[in-house]
């Protein structure tokens, strides 16, 4: 069943984190923050919504880094129940697809809860001061990728944030699979 997160809570500060990356390094928010803003994405390996747009996520992540926006992806799914989302499989995917940004594992799910992440993908765009300005979708894609010429909503919003510090007032929420929370 598809899940859609709430609208942007403008100005909410970015929660800090300390998470293991697929590169073996421990990453904190300050390590990934860009001089002009930061994009924190909750994704995972197995979700068909993420799989359908992974090429676009990688493209937009690299393009945003080029304009001074820091980018990070985090997986918080219960890897015991969803083996495709194990740390080992995350590392393999990041290596195979040459992720241009860190891919981190939130094993305790505390970071996903602190951010209020609800689905994969779930995008949080912060300005240079670390205040939330975007909580929308990547583009018009759903379980299938939208047309190749679909408007790059996330990219455009983050460029706007990089230039002005403010995100667009009109945002369409992302849609995806629910975060696979641990039980017990």
Backbone as JSON, one array per atom type, in Angstrom:
{
  "sequence": "XXXXXXXXXXXXXXXXXXXXXXXXXXXXXXXXXXXXXXXXXXXXXXXXXXXXXXXXXXXXXXXXXXXXXXXXXXXXXXXXXXXXXXXXXXXXXXXXXXXXXXXXXXXXXXXXXXXXXXXXXXXXXXXXXXXXXXXXXXXXXXXXXXXXXXXXXXXXXXXXXXXXXXXXXXXXXXXXXXXXXXXX",
  "N": [[0.83, -1.18, 0.0], [0.57, 2.19, -0.84], [2.17, 4.98, 0.68], [1.97, 8.33, 1.78], [3.78, 11.09, 2.86], [3.33, 13.79, 5.33], [2.75, 17.34, 4.69], [5.31, 19.86, 4.2], [7.03, 20.91, 7.09], [7.82, 23.78, 7.53], [10.89, 25.33, 8.4], [11.63, 23.64, 10.47], [14.25, 22.31, 12.39], [17.09, 20.41, 11.24], [17.48, 17.15, 12.36], [20.31, 15.8, 14.06], [22.62, 13.15, 13.31], [24.4, 10.05, 13.59], [25.7, 7.81, 11.73], [26.53, 4.66, 10.21], [28.12, 4.42, 7.12], [27.96, 2.96, 3.81], [30.49, 2.99, 2.93], [32.01, 2.39, 5.07], [32.55, 4.38, 6.85], [31.7, 6.54, 9.62], [29.09, 8.81, 9.58], [27.94, 12.12, 10.16], [25.36, 14.65, 10.41], [26.57, 17.17, 10.0], [28.74, 16.44, 8.47], [27.74, 15.85, 5.97], [26.35, 18.07, 5.24], [25.78, 20.71, 2.97], [27.24, 23.79, 1.71], [25.21, 25.35, 0.7], [22.84, 24.15, 1.3], [21.06, 21.11, 2.22], [20.2, 17.83, 1.32], [18.37, 15.25, 2.6], [17.63, 11.97, 2.16], [15.34, 9.33, 2.52], [15.59, 6.12, 1.62], [15.52, 2.81, 0.18], [16.69, -0.49, -0.7], [14.86, -2.41, -1.76], [12.35, -1.33, -2.45], [9.84, -0.78, -4.86], [9.09, 1.77, -5.71], [11.35, 3.35, -5.22], [13.21, 1.92, -6.77], [12.22, 2.44, -9.33], [12.96, 5.05, -9.78], [15.63, 5.33, -9.22], [17.82, 5.92, -10.93], [17.27, 8.6, -11.48], [17.37, 9.72, -8.92], [20.09, 9.4, -8.37], [21.18, 10.96, -10.47], [20.05, 13.53, -9.87], [21.07, 13.9, -7.31], [23.87, 14.09, -7.78], [23.86, 16.35, -9.48], [22.87, 18.28, -7.71], [24.87, 18.36, -5.77], [26.81, 19.6, -7.26], [25.99, 22.24, -7.24], [26.42, 23.04, -4.68], [24.85, 21.8, -2.73], [24.57, 19.57, -0.13], [24.24, 16.03, -0.05], [22.62, 13.08, 1.05], [21.75, 9.66, 1.51], [19.61, 7.52, 3.33], [18.9, 4.38, 4.72], [16.42, 2.84, 6.57], [15.01, 0.57, 6.94], [13.77, -2.53, 8.36], [16.04, -4.88, 8.28], [16.12, -7.53, 8.95], [13.63, -8.55, 8.36], [13.46, -7.81, 5.71], [15.6, -8.77, 3.66], [16.85, -7.8, 1.34], [17.4, -5.23, 2.02], [19.57, -5.25, 3.69], [22.65, -4.25, 5.29], [24.89, -5.17, 3.89], [23.82, -5.64, 1.32], [23.03, -3.04, 0.75], [25.56, -1.82, 0.56], [26.56, -3.18, -1.66], [24.76, -2.32, -3.68], [25.28, 0.46, -3.66], [27.92, 0.46, -4.5], [27.76, -0.88, -7.02], [26.1, 0.9, -8.45], [27.47, 3.22, -8.26], [27.05, 5.33, -6.27], [26.9, 8.81, -5.84], [26.95, 10.04, -3.42], [26.9, 9.67, 0.2], [25.57, 6.6, 1.5], [23.69, 5.58, 4.05], [23.13, 3.53, 6.96], [20.47, 3.17, 9.08], [20.21, 1.47, 11.54], [18.94, 1.26, 14.07], [16.68, 2.67, 13.67], [16.18, 5.1, 14.81], [16.92, 7.55, 13.71], [15.29, 7.84, 11.44], [12.86, 8.03, 12.76], [13.29, 10.41, 14.19], [13.38, 12.25, 12.12], [10.86, 11.93, 11.16], [10.3, 10.33, 9.04], [8.38, 8.54, 6.68], [8.01, 7.01, 4.42], [9.48, 5.28, 1.58], [10.51, 6.54, -1.37], [11.44, 9.3, 0.79], [11.84, 12.65, 1.02], [13.82, 15.23, 2.39], [14.49, 18.51, 2.38], [16.81, 20.85, 3.29], [17.77, 24.22, 4.17], [20.79, 26.26, 4.06], [21.13, 26.94, 6.71], [20.16, 24.78, 7.99], [17.41, 24.41, 8.19], [14.24, 23.05, 7.55], [12.89, 23.1, 4.31], [11.77, 21.81, 2.18], [9.64, 19.12, 1.49], [8.81, 17.23, -0.45], [8.03, 15.51, -3.53], [10.19, 13.69, -5.83], [9.66, 13.8, -8.6], [6.98, 13.47, -10.95], [6.78, 10.73, -10.85], [5.56, 7.51, -9.85], [4.87, 4.34, -8.78], [5.94, 3.54, -11.06], [8.33, 4.94, -13.29], [8.03, 8.35, -14.2], [7.47, 10.2, -17.29], [10.42, 10.76, -19.27], [10.94, 13.46, -19.61], [9.77, 14.65, -17.42], [9.0, 17.17, -15.04], [11.55, 18.25, -12.9], [11.01, 18.29, -9.9], [12.05, 18.07, -7.2], [14.78, 18.66, -7.61], [14.57, 21.28, -8.71], [13.38, 22.61, -6.53], [15.39, 22.36, -4.57], [17.48, 23.78, -5.77], [16.32, 26.3, -5.75], [16.19, 26.67, -2.97], [18.93, 26.67, -2.42], [19.65, 29.06, -3.64], [17.98, 31.04, -2.46], [17.38, 30.35, 0.16], [14.89, 29.62, 0.85], [12.13, 27.39, 0.39], [9.78, 26.2, -2.14], [6.35, 27.22, -1.86], [4.32, 25.63, -2.74], [4.06, 22.29, -2.7], [4.19, 18.92, -3.69], [3.49, 15.98, -2.03], [5.78, 13.21, -1.54], [5.52, 9.77, -2.61], [5.36, 6.39, -1.67], [6.6, 3.16, -0.53], [5.82, 2.11, 2.77], [7.98, 2.82, 5.57], [9.72, 0.08, 6.8], [9.15, -0.84, 9.77], [10.67, -2.09, 12.73], [9.45, -4.78, 14.69], [8.91, -5.61, 17.98]],
  "CA": [[0.0, 0.0, 0.0], [1.35, 3.42, -0.95], [2.12, 5.91, 1.8], [2.36, 9.68, 1.41], [4.07, 11.83, 4.09], [2.66, 15.08, 5.49], [3.35, 18.49, 4.02], [6.53, 20.4, 4.78], [6.99, 21.65, 8.35], [8.83, 24.8, 7.24], [11.71, 25.87, 9.47], [12.01, 22.61, 11.43], [15.69, 22.06, 12.28], [17.52, 19.07, 10.84], [18.03, 16.34, 13.44], [21.65, 15.28, 13.83], [22.72, 11.7, 13.3], [25.73, 9.44, 13.53], [25.33, 6.54, 11.11], [27.52, 3.97, 9.41], [27.93, 4.46, 5.67], [28.38, 1.78, 3.07], [31.93, 3.14, 2.73], [32.67, 2.03, 6.31], [32.76, 5.59, 7.65], [30.58, 7.08, 10.4], [28.71, 10.12, 9.05], [27.03, 12.97, 10.93], [24.71, 15.66, 9.55], [27.54, 18.22, 9.64], [29.66, 15.91, 7.46], [27.08, 15.82, 4.66], [25.73, 19.36, 4.97], [26.42, 21.52, 1.95], [27.28, 25.22, 2.02], [24.01, 26.02, 0.21], [21.67, 23.37, 1.67], [21.3, 19.68, 2.39], [19.1, 16.93, 1.01], [18.4, 13.97, 3.31], [16.65, 11.09, 1.52], [15.14, 7.99, 3.06], [15.35, 5.19, 0.52], [15.93, 1.45, 0.51], [17.01, -1.26, -1.9], [13.82, -3.28, -2.33], [11.1, -0.63, -2.76], [9.65, -0.53, -6.29], [9.04, 3.22, -5.95], [12.75, 3.79, -5.29], [13.84, 1.28, -7.92], [11.78, 3.06, -10.58], [13.55, 6.39, -9.95], [16.99, 5.37, -8.69], [18.67, 6.66, -11.87], [16.99, 10.04, -11.31], [17.9, 10.1, -7.61], [21.54, 9.52, -8.53], [21.42, 12.13, -11.32], [19.75, 14.77, -9.16], [22.03, 14.04, -6.21], [25.12, 14.6, -8.34], [23.63, 17.71, -9.96], [22.73, 19.17, -6.56], [26.19, 18.54, -5.17], [27.54, 20.54, -8.12], [25.59, 23.61, -6.91], [26.68, 23.3, -3.26], [23.89, 21.15, -1.83], [25.01, 18.28, 0.38], [23.25, 14.98, -0.3], [22.83, 11.81, 1.74], [20.63, 8.71, 1.5], [19.56, 6.7, 4.54], [17.95, 3.27, 4.74], [16.05, 2.52, 7.95], [14.13, -0.6, 6.96], [14.11, -3.71, 9.15], [16.76, -5.78, 7.37], [15.83, -8.93, 9.29], [12.41, -8.91, 7.63], [13.65, -7.47, 4.29], [17.03, -9.04, 3.44], [17.39, -6.93, 0.28], [17.78, -3.96, 2.63], [20.67, -5.45, 4.63], [23.8, -3.37, 5.08], [25.72, -5.76, 2.83], [23.16, -5.37, 0.04], [23.14, -1.59, 0.53], [26.93, -1.55, 0.09], [26.67, -3.7, -3.02], [24.03, -1.41, -4.57], [26.01, 1.73, -3.74], [29.12, 0.21, -5.31], [27.35, -1.18, -8.4], [25.51, 2.07, -9.1], [28.39, 4.35, -8.04], [26.36, 6.43, -5.58], [27.78, 9.97, -5.71], [26.73, 10.58, -2.08], [26.9, 8.6, 1.19], [24.37, 5.78, 1.72], [23.85, 5.26, 5.46], [22.21, 2.54, 7.54], [19.85, 3.55, 10.35], [19.83, 0.15, 12.07], [18.02, 1.39, 15.2], [15.54, 3.42, 13.14], [16.01, 6.32, 15.59], [17.06, 8.73, 12.85], [14.05, 7.92, 10.65], [11.82, 8.53, 13.67], [13.58, 11.82, 14.49], [13.01, 13.04, 10.94], [9.45, 11.73, 10.84], [10.22, 9.64, 7.75], [7.23, 7.64, 6.62], [7.99, 6.13, 3.25], [10.64, 5.3, 0.7], [11.43, 7.58, -0.92], [10.96, 10.45, 1.54], [12.88, 13.66, 0.8], [13.85, 16.35, 3.32], [15.4, 19.51, 1.87], [17.14, 21.88, 4.29], [18.59, 25.33, 3.69], [22.15, 26.27, 4.6], [21.03, 27.06, 8.17], [19.65, 23.52, 8.52], [15.97, 24.5, 8.43], [13.48, 22.34, 6.53], [12.23, 23.93, 3.31], [11.13, 20.97, 1.16], [9.26, 17.74, 1.83], [7.98, 16.87, -1.59], [8.44, 14.37, -4.34], [11.27, 13.86, -6.81], [8.96, 14.23, -9.81], [5.64, 12.87, -11.06], [6.87, 9.27, -10.81], [4.9, 6.77, -8.78], [5.5, 3.02, -8.75], [6.65, 3.52, -12.35], [8.96, 6.23, -13.58], [7.3, 9.3, -15.05], [8.11, 10.46, -18.58], [11.8, 11.23, -19.14], [10.97, 14.92, -19.56], [8.99, 15.11, -16.27], [9.58, 18.29, -14.3], [12.44, 17.82, -11.8], [10.49, 19.08, -8.78], [13.0, 18.08, -6.09], [15.97, 19.4, -8.05], [14.22, 22.71, -8.81], [13.15, 23.13, -5.17], [16.66, 22.46, -3.87], [18.21, 24.89, -6.37], [15.68, 27.5, -5.2], [16.65, 26.78, -1.58], [20.35, 27.05, -2.48], [19.76, 30.46, -4.06], [17.21, 31.99, -1.65], [17.19, 29.89, 1.53], [13.48, 29.28, 1.04], [11.58, 26.42, -0.53], [8.51, 26.58, -2.76], [5.19, 27.07, -0.98], [3.48, 24.57, -3.3], [4.84, 21.05, -2.77], [3.41, 17.69, -3.79], [4.18, 14.97, -1.21], [6.3, 12.0, -2.14], [4.7, 8.58, -2.42], [6.2, 5.21, -1.7], [6.33, 2.08, 0.4], [6.03, 2.51, 4.15], [9.2, 2.37, 6.23], [9.49, -1.23, 7.41], [9.53, -0.68, 11.16], [10.92, -3.31, 13.5], [8.45, -5.14, 15.69], [9.45, -6.38, 19.1]],
  "C": [[0.88, 1.24, 0.0], [1.11, 4.32, 0.25], [2.58, 7.26, 1.29], [2.6, 10.47, 2.7], [3.32, 13.15, 4.16], [3.39, 16.19, 4.75], [4.55, 19.0, 4.82], [6.25, 21.19, 6.06], [8.11, 22.7, 8.27], [9.56, 25.28, 8.49], [12.16, 24.85, 10.51], [13.51, 22.32, 11.28], [15.99, 20.6, 11.94], [18.03, 18.32, 12.06], [19.44, 15.84, 13.08], [21.58, 13.76, 13.8], [24.17, 11.3, 13.3], [25.49, 8.03, 13.04], [26.48, 5.98, 10.27], [27.15, 4.03, 7.93], [28.42, 3.19, 5.02], [29.87, 1.83, 2.74], [32.73, 2.79, 3.99], [32.92, 3.18, 7.26], [31.51, 5.93, 8.45], [30.34, 8.51, 9.91], [27.75, 10.82, 10.02], [26.41, 13.99, 9.96], [25.73, 16.69, 9.09], [28.51, 17.76, 8.56], [29.06, 15.94, 6.06], [26.47, 17.15, 4.28], [26.52, 20.13, 3.93], [26.4, 22.99, 2.32], [26.01, 25.95, 1.59], [22.72, 25.25, 0.53], [22.03, 21.89, 1.74], [20.03, 18.9, 2.08], [19.32, 15.62, 1.74], [17.27, 13.13, 2.74], [16.56, 9.78, 2.28], [14.74, 7.1, 1.9], [15.63, 3.78, 1.03], [16.18, 0.71, -0.79], [15.8, -1.89, -2.56], [12.57, -2.55, -2.83], [10.96, -0.36, -4.26], [9.55, 0.96, -6.64], [10.45, 3.78, -6.09], [13.42, 3.2, -6.52], [13.47, 1.98, -9.23], [12.44, 4.41, -10.84], [15.01, 6.46, -9.5], [17.94, 6.11, -9.62], [18.49, 8.17, -11.68], [17.49, 10.54, -9.96], [19.41, 10.31, -7.71], [21.91, 10.74, -9.37], [21.21, 13.42, -10.54], [20.68, 14.99, -7.98], [23.35, 14.61, -6.69], [24.96, 16.04, -8.81], [23.49, 18.7, -8.81], [24.06, 19.39, -5.85], [27.0, 19.57, -5.97], [27.17, 22.0, -7.84], [25.69, 23.9, -5.41], [25.69, 22.72, -2.28], [24.47, 19.8, -1.42], [23.88, 17.27, 0.22], [23.63, 13.72, 0.46], [21.57, 10.97, 1.6], [20.75, 7.83, 2.73], [18.53, 5.59, 4.34], [17.69, 2.9, 6.19], [15.21, 1.26, 8.04], [14.68, -1.73, 7.83], [14.73, -4.75, 8.22], [16.56, -7.25, 7.73], [14.61, -9.41, 8.51], [12.56, -8.7, 6.12], [15.15, -7.57, 3.98], [17.64, -8.19, 2.34], [17.9, -5.62, 0.85], [18.89, -4.12, 3.68], [21.81, -4.49, 4.29], [24.68, -3.88, 3.94], [25.13, -5.48, 1.45], [23.13, -3.88, -0.28], [24.52, -1.25, -0.05], [27.12, -2.02, -1.34], [25.98, -2.78, -4.02], [24.79, -0.1, -4.75], [27.25, 1.59, -4.61], [28.75, 0.0, -6.78], [26.85, 0.06, -9.14], [26.33, 3.33, -8.91], [27.66, 5.55, -7.43], [27.32, 7.6, -5.43], [27.68, 10.65, -4.34], [26.73, 9.41, -1.09], [25.53, 7.9, 1.28], [24.54, 5.17, 3.11], [22.78, 4.29, 5.94], [21.76, 2.98, 8.93], [19.3, 2.27, 11.0], [18.82, 0.25, 13.21], [16.71, 2.07, 14.82], [15.28, 4.73, 13.9], [16.07, 7.57, 14.73], [15.8, 8.92, 12.0], [12.92, 8.46, 11.51], [12.03, 10.0, 13.99], [13.19, 12.73, 13.33], [11.51, 12.97, 10.66], [9.28, 11.07, 9.49], [9.09, 8.62, 7.79], [7.29, 6.65, 5.48], [9.34, 6.18, 2.54], [10.11, 5.46, -0.72], [10.72, 8.67, -0.12], [12.11, 11.45, 1.54], [12.72, 14.82, 1.77], [14.91, 17.33, 2.83], [15.58, 20.66, 2.85], [17.95, 23.0, 3.65], [19.95, 25.29, 4.38], [22.17, 26.38, 6.12], [20.5, 25.78, 8.81], [18.17, 23.54, 8.86], [15.21, 23.89, 7.24], [12.73, 23.31, 5.62], [11.54, 23.12, 2.22], [10.86, 19.58, 1.71], [8.3, 17.28, 0.75], [8.55, 15.69, -2.34], [9.6, 14.72, -5.26], [10.7, 14.44, -8.1], [7.61, 13.52, -9.83], [5.64, 11.35, -11.05], [6.06, 8.71, -9.65], [5.62, 5.42, -8.68], [6.27, 2.77, -10.05], [7.23, 4.91, -12.59], [8.06, 7.07, -14.48], [8.06, 9.46, -16.37], [9.51, 11.05, -18.35], [11.9, 12.75, -19.02], [10.12, 15.48, -18.41], [9.74, 16.22, -15.55], [10.35, 17.76, -13.09], [12.12, 18.63, -10.55], [11.47, 19.18, -7.62], [14.23, 18.91, -6.45], [15.68, 20.9, -8.1], [14.03, 23.34, -7.43], [14.48, 23.32, -4.44], [17.54, 23.56, -4.47], [17.65, 26.22, -5.86], [16.14, 27.74, -3.76], [18.11, 27.22, -1.55], [20.51, 28.53, -2.8], [19.13, 31.43, -3.06], [17.1, 31.61, -0.17], [15.78, 29.44, 1.83], [13.03, 28.28, -0.02], [10.27, 26.88, -1.11], [7.34, 26.35, -1.8], [4.28, 25.94, -1.45], [4.34, 23.32, -3.49], [3.88, 19.86, -2.82], [4.15, 16.61, -3.0], [4.7, 13.81, -2.04], [5.32, 10.86, -1.9], [5.62, 7.38, -2.5], [5.74, 4.14, -0.74], [6.58, 2.6, 1.82], [7.41, 2.06, 4.63], [8.85, 1.04, 6.91], [10.03, -1.21, 8.83], [9.73, -2.03, 11.82], [9.78, -3.53, 14.48], [9.12, -5.99, 16.75], [10.9, -6.22, 19.36]]
}
